[in-house]
């Protein structure tokens, strides 16, 4: 009987010792904390903040001290797509990305319950507010200005929380299909207008050059030289026979005699032309005289 009691007592002692050992291990484990290089530990002692510590190994007083780890690395957060209406009453769907990090671990723990959630919510509301004040053309062309404005507004809101917003970028802007087709037609019309203006400007410049060329080629000799140059270019490129009508004014200086009047060939041509005119008048008069009258027909 006594031996049984001793065995029971020994077993109970072992259980108590094992439980005490576990409790000591738990206390030691709760007292020893390791903070990484990219983290800081905000320590509270009896509910009062003692400050941020780290990185390295720290020993806390069990039950009295409590530590909350804060990550100091830059956080990349996607802002969910927001349905907004621009200032010119165009519906759009806009999403963005925000880059921020904690610069004051104490404020990020004390001033806000969840700084990541708070930054996300303020980013969504600011995105809707800023985009609603812009026209669609500004939203598509002045993207950098809108990004800077968003970054400034969000950073001012998160600064009391110890959070620094470094970059805000509008990723995508979705507009209705009808608006896309209208913008495509507008761009096409603008391209056609520019093309017509450029073509008209080219015609105007070409006409000026032709006017200058005509002034230079006013002399018959210069015009003849240009004609010979053109014939040379045509004959060198194509192996064919080219017939080009040449005005007689080009050869008039060569056909004139020493006194400046036309030669015998030109005088003969004038005489033949006069005889042909007289012959035509004579035949017309004969035809009129020989025309039958109405009495002869009856």
Order of alpha helices (4+ residues) and beta strands (2+ residues): alpha-beta-beta-beta-beta-beta-beta-beta-alpha-alpha-alpha-alpha-beta-alpha-alpha-alpha-alpha-alpha
